[in-house]
Amino acid sequence: MEEIIIMGEVNIISEENEKQGTYLWQLQYTHFDNPAVLVGTPLIRRLRSVDIEGYVSKTSVESGDSIDFMVSMFPAGNFKIDIYRMGFYNGAGGRHMASLGSHKAETQDVPLMGMERIRECRWEKSATFKIPNDWPSGVYLGKLTRDEEFGCQSYVIFVVKQKRKADILVQVSDLTWQSYNKWPSNDSLYQDGTTDPYYTGSREASKDNATVRVSFDRPYAKYQQVMDVPQSIGSGEFLLWEYPLVYWLEEYGYDVKYCSNVDIHEDPSILDSAKIFISSGHDEYWSYKMFEEVKKARDNGLSIAFLSGNSVGWDIEFYDSNVTGEESRGFSRKRHMPNEDQLMGVKTYGPGYGDWVVTEPNHWVYEDTKMASGDRIEGIIGFEHHGTPADIPGLEIVAESPLYGCQKERLSLGPHTDEPVHHGVIYPGGQGGWVFNAGSVWWNEGLSAPPGHIPARTPHCGGTLGVDARVQKITSNVLNRMIIDSNR
């Protein structure tokens, strides 16, 4: 691959990734849905890891903050926690940061379904850890392991954030992870624990206002929306759609830091500390406050890269948790986000699969790619996408193509019944900034294939075809230009 130009001098991310990495952040031993515990639970789908499962008290923390681990085990016993920071680390993909335990955990109750079908765990705290002052911003996995031979394992996940200035701020899409989280058996914003795959009350939320709520006070089930990924248990959707971006950015030394979706809602001033804001992977759920704050930051010179698909699709409303009293521990789906194209440059859509097809080969986003008009990057658009360009001054369509509609999924999802068309766009923001929209959940699949990552596929369409130097070069052209032109 042609060398990617990196802006600036050696930074703490480059130095961090020179440290010893390990492949042992990956899960080895998993087990799902022990029938002895789940008798009477509707629609057992092998989504839970009842042998050991847990969640953390905060979606993101700063150095010096403490984070609590709520863990349940069946049967009760002892466990340990190994914490890893995710990055490049000479190809290993993670660095071991701390070992905690052994700690004791009991079998903790599955909460009954409350109003608006919410399940909020009130589990006792099993361990507490204070984040060391020298831990850099990053996405961290806590690997929970039963303290026995061949002990079953699962993850918890959190972000370490920092106030320092950085070139790039990557937002993890944890609001969307939680929206599709089916724990304990088939309960999400879309499911009600029955065989109906798309619960009518949730689908009509735009008419009925909030009819379903979800809570962060519960583990993440195994991911099983368009793929069955046992090794994802406890990590949301991070290892699927976002990890390849993190791996690639840190491999090439970009000055990057990280935050949660929730951070943009609670403290949007974090946007002031970066030149570029990246929406990554499947970033469907935002609050309207997030939408407005990112637009305002764009007008003030923040560049934005939507390396994502089906993004900014739903406006959510936070509520106070009955467990912690914190607003950010749960939310409901309120309405379709109005005018999301006025930020993203295109509208958000659901399923659609196909190719990135070049329309403007002389545009600077294609510099040194050797791509001509009509050239294709095969299989990079999916499983959900963006299309229909907005009327924004200076907006340019750099890619356009019809998509295979994945109709079996599209008909169940509604309300978009038109034939899907993908658009990749770019437009000038305020004060030297840019907004680029790749328009695909799977864009990051073309950047890297780190250990522990499972290539994307859908049951009704196709999948990605591997790392592509053209995706890498387009992305580096965009990020480097954003950094050069920044007045921030």
C-alpha positions as CSV (number, residue, x, y, z in Angstrom):
1,M,0.0,0.0,0.0
2,E,1.2,3.5,-0.8
3,E,2.5,5.4,2.2
4,I,-0.2,7.5,3.9
5,I,0.7,11.1,4.6
6,I,0.5,11.8,8.3
7,M,0.1,15.4,9.5
8,G,2.1,16.9,12.4
9,E,4.8,15.5,14.7
10,V,5.0,12.3,16.7
11,N,2.1,12.3,19.2
12,I,1.0,10.4,22.2
13,I,-1.0,7.9,20.0
14,S,2.1,7.0,18.1
15,E,4.1,6.6,21.3
16,E,1.3,4.5,22.8
17,N,1.2,2.1,19.9
18,E,4.9,1.4,20.2
19,K,4.2,-0.3,23.5
20,Q,3.8,-4.1,23.8
21,G,0.5,-5.3,22.5
22,T,-1.2,-8.7,22.9
23,Y,-3.7,-10.9,21.1
24,L,-5.1,-12.1,24.4
25,W,-7.7,-9.3,24.6
26,Q,-9.8,-11.7,22.5
27,L,-12.3,-14.1,24.0
28,Q,-11.4,-17.8,24.0
29,Y,-14.2,-19.5,26.0
30,T,-17.9,-18.5,25.5
31,H,-21.1,-20.1,26.4
32,F,-24.7,-19.0,25.9
33,D,-28.1,-19.3,27.6
34,N,-27.8,-22.0,30.3
35,P,-31.2,-23.7,30.3
36,A,-31.1,-24.2,34.0
37,V,-31.3,-20.5,34.5
38,L,-33.6,-19.6,31.6
39,V,-36.5,-22.0,32.2
40,G,-39.6,-20.0,31.4
41,T,-37.8,-17.2,29.6
42,P,-39.5,-16.5,26.3
43,L,-37.7,-17.2,23.0
44,I,-34.4,-18.4,24.2
45,R,-32.0,-17.3,21.4
46,R,-28.6,-18.1,22.8
47,L,-27.8,-14.4,23.3
48,R,-26.8,-14.3,26.9
49,S,-23.7,-15.5,28.7
50,V,-25.2,-16.4,32.0
51,D,-22.0,-18.2,33.1
52,I,-20.5,-14.6,33.4
53,E,-21.9,-11.3,32.2
54,G,-21.8,-7.7,33.3
55,Y,-22.0,-4.0,32.6
56,V,-20.3,-0.9,33.8
57,S,-21.6,2.2,35.6
58,K,-20.5,4.8,33.0
59,T,-20.3,4.8,29.2
60,S,-17.2,7.0,29.4
61,V,-14.7,8.1,32.1
62,E,-11.8,10.5,32.5
63,S,-8.5,9.8,34.1
64,G,-8.9,9.8,37.9
65,D,-12.6,8.8,37.6
66,S,-13.8,5.5,39.2
67,I,-15.9,3.0,37.3
68,D,-18.0,0.2,38.8
69,F,-18.3,-3.3,37.4
70,M,-21.6,-5.1,38.0
71,V,-21.2,-8.8,37.3
72,S,-23.4,-11.9,37.5
73,M,-22.3,-15.5,37.4
74,F,-24.1,-18.8,37.3
75,P,-23.1,-20.7,39.3
76,A,-21.8,-18.0,41.7
77,G,-18.0,-18.0,42.0
78,N,-14.9,-15.9,41.5
79,F,-13.8,-14.0,38.5
80,K,-11.1,-11.6,37.3
81,I,-11.1,-8.6,35.0
82,D,-8.4,-7.9,32.4
83,I,-8.6,-4.4,30.9
84,Y,-7.3,-3.8,27.4
85,R,-7.0,-0.6,25.4
86,M,-7.8,-1.1,21.7
87,G,-5.5,0.2,19.0
88,F,-2.8,-1.1,16.6
89,Y,0.1,-2.1,18.8
90,N,2.2,-3.6,16.0
91,G,-0.7,-5.6,14.7
92,A,-1.9,-7.2,18.0
93,G,-4.9,-4.8,18.2
94,G,-4.8,-4.3,22.0
95,R,-2.6,-3.6,25.0
96,H,-3.1,-5.1,28.4
97,M,-3.6,-2.3,30.9
98,A,-4.6,-3.9,34.2
99,S,-5.6,-7.1,36.0
100,L,-8.3,-6.9,38.7
101,G,-9.3,-9.6,41.1
102,S,-10.1,-12.2,42.0
103,H,-13.6,-10.9,42.9
104,K,-16.7,-12.8,44.0
105,A,-20.0,-12.6,42.0
106,E,-23.4,-14.0,42.8
107,T,-26.1,-15.0,40.4
108,Q,-28.0,-11.7,40.0
109,D,-31.6,-11.3,39.0
110,V,-33.0,-10.6,35.6
111,P,-35.3,-7.6,36.1
112,L,-39.0,-7.9,35.3
113,M,-40.1,-5.8,32.3
114,G,-41.2,-2.4,33.5
115,M,-43.3,0.4,32.0
116,E,-42.6,0.8,28.3
117,R,-40.9,-2.6,28.3
118,I,-37.8,-1.4,30.0
119,R,-35.4,-3.8,31.8
120,E,-33.1,-2.1,34.2
121,C,-30.7,-4.3,36.2
122,R,-30.2,-3.4,39.9
123,W,-27.2,-5.6,40.3
124,E,-24.8,-5.2,43.2
125,K,-21.3,-3.8,42.5
126,S,-18.7,-6.5,42.1
127,A,-15.6,-4.3,41.6
128,T,-14.5,-0.7,41.4
129,F,-11.5,0.6,39.6
130,K,-9.9,4.1,39.4
131,I,-8.7,5.1,36.0
132,P,-4.9,5.8,36.2
133,N,-3.8,9.4,35.2
134,D,-1.5,8.1,32.5
135,W,-4.1,6.1,30.6
136,P,-4.6,7.7,27.2
137,S,-8.0,8.3,25.6
138,G,-9.3,5.1,23.9
139,V,-11.9,2.4,23.7
140,Y,-11.3,-0.1,26.5
141,L,-12.5,-3.7,26.8
142,G,-12.8,-5.4,30.2
143,K,-12.5,-9.2,29.7
144,L,-14.4,-10.9,32.4
145,T,-13.2,-14.5,33.1
146,R,-14.5,-17.1,35.5
147,D,-11.6,-17.9,37.9
148,E,-11.4,-21.6,37.0
149,E,-9.9,-23.8,34.3
150,F,-11.4,-23.0,30.9
151,G,-13.3,-20.2,32.6
152,C,-16.1,-18.7,30.5
153,Q,-15.5,-15.2,29.3
154,S,-17.4,-12.1,28.1
155,Y,-16.7,-8.3,27.8
156,V,-17.7,-5.0,29.2
157,I,-16.8,-1.9,27.3
158,F,-16.2,1.8,28.1
159,V,-14.4,4.9,26.7
160,V,-11.6,6.9,28.4
161,K,-12.0,10.5,27.3
162,Q,-9.7,13.5,27.6
163,K,-10.0,17.2,27.4
164,R,-6.7,17.6,25.6
165,K,-6.6,19.2,22.1
166,A,-6.4,16.6,19.3
167,D,-6.7,16.5,15.5
168,I,-9.5,13.9,15.5
169,L,-12.3,13.1,17.9
170,V,-14.0,9.7,17.2
171,Q,-17.4,9.1,18.6
172,V,-18.4,5.5,19.4
173,S,-22.0,4.7,18.4
174,D,-23.1,3.3,21.8
175,L,-26.6,4.7,21.6
176,T,-27.2,2.6,18.6
177,W,-25.5,-0.4,20.2
178,Q,-27.9,-0.2,23.1
179,S,-30.9,0.3,20.8
180,Y,-30.3,-3.1,19.2
181,N,-29.2,-4.8,22.4
182,K,-31.5,-7.8,22.8
183,W,-30.5,-8.7,26.4
184,P,-31.8,-10.8,28.1
185,S,-33.6,-12.8,25.4
186,N,-35.1,-10.6,22.6
187,D,-35.6,-7.2,24.2
188,S,-34.6,-4.0,22.4
189,L,-36.2,-0.9,20.9
190,Y,-37.3,-3.3,18.1
191,Q,-38.2,-6.5,19.9
192,D,-40.7,-7.3,22.7
193,G,-39.5,-10.8,23.6
194,T,-41.9,-12.5,21.1
195,T,-41.3,-13.9,17.7
196,D,-42.3,-10.6,16.1
197,P,-39.0,-9.4,14.8
198,Y,-40.0,-5.7,14.6
199,Y,-42.3,-4.7,17.4
200,T,-45.1,-2.5,16.2
201,G,-45.0,-0.1,19.1
202,S,-41.4,0.8,18.4
203,R,-41.9,1.0,14.7
204,E,-44.7,3.5,15.2
205,A,-42.7,5.5,17.7
206,S,-42.6,8.5,15.4
207,K,-46.4,8.7,15.8
208,D,-46.9,7.5,19.4
209,N,-43.9,9.3,20.8
210,A,-42.0,7.2,23.3
211,T,-43.5,3.7,23.6
212,V,-40.3,1.7,24.3
213,R,-37.3,2.5,26.5
214,V,-33.9,0.9,26.9
215,S,-31.3,1.1,29.7
216,F,-27.5,1.1,29.8
217,D,-28.0,-0.7,33.2
218,R,-27.8,-4.2,31.6
219,P,-25.2,-6.3,29.8
220,Y,-24.8,-6.3,26.0
221,A,-26.1,-9.5,24.4
222,K,-24.2,-11.2,21.6
223,Y,-24.6,-9.2,18.4
224,Q,-27.2,-10.9,16.1
225,Q,-28.8,-8.2,13.9
226,V,-27.3,-9.1,10.5
227,M,-24.6,-11.5,11.6
228,D,-24.2,-14.0,14.5
229,V,-21.0,-13.0,16.3
230,P,-20.3,-14.9,19.5
231,Q,-17.0,-13.2,20.1
232,S,-18.8,-9.8,20.4
233,I,-20.6,-10.7,23.7
234,G,-20.6,-7.7,25.9
235,S,-18.9,-5.3,23.5
236,G,-22.0,-3.9,21.6
237,E,-21.3,-3.3,17.9
238,F,-17.7,-2.0,18.4
239,L,-15.8,-5.0,17.2
240,L,-17.9,-5.2,14.1
241,W,-18.1,-1.8,12.5
242,E,-15.8,0.6,14.5
243,Y,-12.7,-1.4,15.5
244,P,-11.2,-1.4,12.0
245,L,-11.2,2.5,12.0
246,V,-9.5,2.6,15.4
247,Y,-6.9,0.1,14.3
248,W,-6.2,2.0,11.1
249,L,-6.1,5.5,12.6
250,E,-3.6,4.4,15.3
251,E,-1.5,2.3,12.9
252,Y,-0.8,5.5,10.9
253,G,-0.3,7.8,13.9
254,Y,-3.2,10.1,13.6
255,D,-3.6,12.3,16.7
256,V,-6.9,10.8,17.9
257,K,-9.1,10.7,21.0
258,Y,-12.4,9.2,21.7
259,C,-15.8,9.8,23.3
260,S,-19.3,8.3,23.7
261,N,-22.4,9.4,21.9
262,V,-23.6,10.4,25.4
263,D,-20.7,12.8,25.8
264,I,-21.8,14.9,22.9
265,H,-25.2,15.3,24.6
266,E,-23.9,15.9,28.1
267,D,-20.9,18.1,27.3
268,P,-20.8,19.3,23.7
269,S,-17.8,21.5,24.5
270,I,-15.7,18.4,23.8
271,L,-16.2,19.2,20.1
272,D,-14.2,22.4,20.6
273,S,-11.1,20.4,21.3
274,A,-10.8,18.8,17.9
275,K,-10.3,19.7,14.2
276,I,-12.3,16.7,13.0
277,F,-15.3,14.8,14.4
278,I,-15.8,11.2,13.1
279,S,-19.2,9.4,13.2
280,S,-18.3,5.7,12.8
281,G,-20.1,2.6,11.8
282,H,-23.8,2.3,12.6
283,D,-24.5,5.7,14.2
284,E,-28.3,5.7,13.9
285,Y,-29.4,7.2,17.3
286,W,-28.8,10.8,18.3
287,S,-30.5,13.3,20.5
288,Y,-31.7,16.5,18.9
289,K,-29.3,18.4,21.1
290,M,-26.4,16.4,19.7
291,F,-27.6,17.2,16.2
292,E,-27.8,20.9,16.9
293,E,-24.5,21.0,18.7
294,V,-22.6,19.3,15.9
295,K,-24.2,21.6,13.3
296,K,-23.1,24.6,15.4
297,A,-19.6,23.2,15.7
298,R,-19.5,22.6,11.9
299,D,-20.4,26.3,11.4
300,N,-17.6,27.2,13.7
301,G,-15.0,25.3,11.6
302,L,-15.2,21.7,12.8
303,S,-14.7,19.2,10.0
304,I,-16.9,16.1,10.1
305,A,-16.4,12.7,8.5
306,F,-19.4,10.4,8.4
307,L,-17.6,7.1,8.0
308,S,-20.9,5.5,8.8
309,G,-24.3,4.6,7.4
310,N,-28.0,4.9,8.5
311,S,-26.7,7.7,10.7
312,V,-28.6,10.5,12.6
313,G,-31.8,8.6,11.8
314,W,-33.7,8.8,15.1
315,D,-34.0,11.5,17.7
316,I,-33.9,10.0,21.1
317,E,-35.0,11.3,24.5
318,F,-33.0,10.6,27.7
319,Y,-34.7,9.8,30.9
320,D,-33.6,9.5,34.5
321,S,-32.6,5.9,35.5
322,N,-34.4,4.3,38.4
323,V,-31.2,2.6,39.3
324,T,-28.6,5.5,39.3
325,G,-30.7,8.6,39.0
326,E,-28.6,9.7,36.0
327,E,-30.3,11.0,32.9
328,S,-27.8,9.3,30.5
329,R,-28.4,5.8,31.7
330,G,-31.5,5.2,29.5
331,F,-33.5,6.6,26.5
332,S,-36.5,6.2,24.3
333,R,-37.0,6.7,20.6
334,K,-38.9,9.9,19.9
335,R,-39.2,10.6,16.2
336,H,-37.3,10.5,12.9
337,M,-34.6,13.1,13.0
338,P,-35.8,16.1,11.0
339,N,-33.6,17.4,8.2
340,E,-30.6,15.1,9.0
341,D,-29.4,15.8,5.4
342,Q,-28.7,19.5,6.4
343,L,-25.9,18.2,8.5
344,M,-24.8,15.0,6.7
345,G,-25.3,16.3,3.1
346,V,-27.5,13.2,2.4
347,K,-30.5,11.5,3.9
348,T,-30.3,8.4,6.0
349,Y,-31.6,5.0,4.8
350,G,-31.8,1.4,5.8
351,P,-30.6,-1.7,4.0
352,G,-29.0,-1.6,0.6
353,Y,-25.9,-3.3,-0.7
354,G,-23.5,-2.6,-3.5
355,D,-20.5,-0.6,-4.8
356,W,-18.9,2.8,-4.4
357,V,-19.0,4.2,-8.0
358,V,-16.9,7.2,-8.9
359,T,-18.6,10.2,-10.4
360,E,-15.9,12.9,-10.1
361,P,-12.5,11.3,-10.6
362,N,-10.7,14.7,-10.7
363,H,-11.9,15.7,-7.2
364,W,-9.1,15.9,-4.6
365,V,-10.7,13.1,-2.6
366,Y,-9.4,10.7,-5.3
367,E,-5.9,12.1,-5.5
368,D,-3.3,9.3,-6.1
369,T,-6.0,6.6,-6.3
370,K,-5.8,6.3,-10.1
371,M,-9.6,5.9,-10.2
372,A,-11.6,6.9,-13.3
373,S,-15.2,7.8,-13.8
374,G,-17.4,4.7,-13.3
375,D,-14.7,2.8,-11.4
376,R,-16.0,0.7,-8.5
377,I,-15.0,-0.2,-5.0
378,E,-17.0,-3.4,-4.9
379,G,-19.1,-4.5,-1.9
380,I,-18.2,-1.5,0.4
381,I,-21.7,-0.1,0.6
382,G,-23.9,-1.8,3.2
383,F,-25.6,-3.0,5.3
384,E,-27.3,0.4,5.6
385,H,-26.4,3.5,3.7
386,H,-27.0,7.2,2.9
387,G,-28.4,8.8,-0.3
388,T,-30.5,11.6,-1.8
389,P,-28.1,14.7,-1.7
390,A,-29.2,17.8,0.1
391,D,-29.4,21.3,-1.4
392,I,-26.3,22.7,0.3
393,P,-24.0,25.3,-1.3
394,G,-20.8,23.8,-2.6
395,L,-22.0,20.2,-2.1
396,E,-20.3,17.8,-4.6
397,I,-21.4,14.2,-5.4
398,V,-18.2,12.1,-5.6
399,A,-19.9,8.7,-5.8
400,E,-23.3,7.5,-6.9
401,S,-24.8,4.1,-7.6
402,P,-28.0,2.1,-7.4
403,L,-28.0,-0.6,-4.7
404,Y,-29.3,-4.1,-4.4
405,G,-32.3,-3.6,-2.2
406,C,-32.1,-6.6,0.2
407,Q,-35.9,-6.6,-0.1
408,K,-36.5,-9.2,2.6
409,E,-35.0,-6.8,5.1
410,R,-36.4,-3.7,3.5
411,L,-40.0,-4.8,3.6
412,S,-39.9,-5.6,7.3
413,L,-38.2,-2.3,8.1
414,G,-40.3,0.2,6.3
415,P,-41.0,3.1,5.7
416,H,-38.5,3.5,2.9
417,T,-39.9,1.3,0.1
418,D,-38.2,3.2,-2.8
419,E,-35.2,1.6,-4.6
420,P,-32.1,2.4,-2.7
421,V,-29.4,4.6,-4.2
422,H,-26.1,5.4,-2.6
423,H,-24.4,8.8,-2.7
424,G,-21.0,9.8,-1.4
425,V,-20.7,13.6,-0.9
426,I,-18.5,16.3,0.3
427,Y,-19.2,20.0,1.0
428,P,-17.5,23.0,2.6
429,G,-18.5,23.7,6.2
430,G,-17.7,26.9,8.1
431,Q,-14.4,28.7,8.5
432,G,-12.3,26.2,6.5
433,G,-14.0,23.0,7.6
434,W,-15.3,20.2,5.4
435,V,-18.1,17.6,5.7
436,F,-17.5,14.2,4.0
437,N,-20.1,11.5,4.0
438,A,-19.0,8.0,2.9
439,G,-22.6,6.8,3.4
440,S,-22.0,3.2,4.5
441,V,-21.9,1.3,7.8
442,W,-19.2,-0.8,6.2
443,W,-16.8,1.9,5.0
444,N,-14.3,1.1,7.8
445,E,-14.1,-2.5,6.5
446,G,-12.0,-1.2,3.7
447,L,-9.5,0.3,6.1
448,S,-8.2,-2.7,8.0
449,A,-8.8,-6.2,9.0
450,P,-7.5,-6.4,12.6
451,P,-7.3,-9.6,14.7
452,G,-10.7,-10.5,16.3
453,H,-12.7,-8.7,13.6
454,I,-15.2,-10.7,11.6
455,P,-15.8,-9.5,8.0
456,A,-19.2,-8.1,7.3
457,R,-22.0,-10.0,5.6
458,T,-25.8,-10.1,5.5
459,P,-28.0,-13.2,5.2
460,H,-29.9,-11.7,2.2
461,C,-27.2,-9.7,0.4
462,G,-23.4,-10.0,0.1
463,G,-20.6,-8.6,2.2
464,T,-17.4,-6.7,2.0
465,L,-14.5,-8.0,0.0
466,G,-11.6,-7.1,2.2
467,V,-9.2,-4.2,2.8
468,D,-8.9,-1.9,-0.1
469,A,-6.1,0.6,-0.7
470,R,-8.5,3.0,-2.5
471,V,-10.7,3.2,0.6
472,Q,-7.6,3.9,2.7
473,K,-6.3,6.6,0.3
474,I,-9.7,8.3,0.0
475,T,-10.0,8.4,3.8
476,S,-6.5,9.7,4.3
477,N,-7.0,12.4,1.6
478,V,-10.1,13.5,3.4
479,L,-8.6,13.6,6.9
480,N,-5.3,15.1,5.9
481,R,-7.1,17.9,3.9
482,M,-9.3,18.6,6.9
483,I,-6.3,18.9,9.2
484,I,-4.4,21.2,6.7
485,D,-7.4,23.5,6.1
486,S,-8.4,23.7,9.8
487,N,-8.5,27.1,11.5
488,R,-9.1,25.5,14.9
